């Protein structure tokens, strides 16, 4: 679904291009921090009292599951649980 008018999309794109590279990096970093906080909140809602190691493994799975083979994913997640 796209409810943004072409004129609004063009204006938004123009304003983003006018920002400095460092401003855009900061924006992306802030967005990642918010997304990570939302993932942590969801995980804690599903698994109250989750350990730090399991939290790391769950975050890894949500962020990088498609970037590794199943065997590598399992190995990395297990290592995160133990550290």
SULMOCOR-V79686 format. One record per residue. RES is the residue in three letters. PHI is phi in radians with two decimals (999 if undefined). NEAR is the number of other ideal C-beta (glycine too) atoms within 12 Angstrom. Layout:
BEGIN
<<RES PHI NEAR> <RES PHI NEAR>>
END
This chain:
BEGIN
<<UNK 999 3> <UNK -2.31 7> <UNK -1.85 7> <UNK -1.67 12> <UNK -1.21 10> <UNK -1.00 11> <UNK -1.14 10> <UNK -1.17 13> <UNK -1.11 14> <UNK -1.14 13> <UNK -1.12 14> <UNK -1.08 15> <UNK -1.06 14> <UNK -1.06 12> <UNK -1.13 14> <UNK -1.15 16> <UNK -1.13 13> <UNK -1.35 12> <UNK -1.34 16> <UNK -1.23 11> <UNK -1.04 12> <UNK -1.17 10> <UNK -1.09 15> <UNK -1.18 16> <UNK -1.11 13> <UNK -1.08 14> <UNK -1.08 17> <UNK -1.12 16> <UNK -1.07 14> <UNK -1.09 14> <UNK -1.12 14> <UNK -1.10 16> <UNK -1.04 14> <UNK -1.17 14> <UNK -1.08 17> <UNK -1.11 21> <UNK -1.08 15> <UNK -1.17 16> <UNK -1.11 22> <UNK -1.07 23> <UNK -1.09 18> <UNK -1.14 18> <UNK -1.07 26> <UNK -1.13 19> <UNK -1.19 13> <UNK -1.39 15> <UNK -2.17 15> <UNK -1.05 12> <UNK 1.33 11> <UNK -1.05 20> <UNK -1.29 17> <UNK -1.07 17> <UNK -1.08 17> <UNK -1.18 24> <UNK -1.07 27> <UNK -1.06 26> <UNK -1.12 28> <UNK -1.16 28> <UNK -1.08 29> <UNK -0.98 29> <UNK -1.06 24> <UNK -1.23 22> <UNK -1.50 22> <UNK -2.25 18> <UNK -0.98 18> <UNK -1.46 12> <UNK -1.62 13> <UNK -2.33 16> <UNK -1.15 12> <UNK -1.03 13> <UNK -1.15 10> <UNK -1.14 16> <UNK -1.04 21> <UNK -1.09 17> <UNK -1.12 16> <UNK -1.17 24> <UNK -1.06 27> <UNK -1.09 18> <UNK -1.11 15> <UNK -1.13 23> <UNK -1.13 21> <UNK -1.55 14> <UNK -1.78 15>>
END
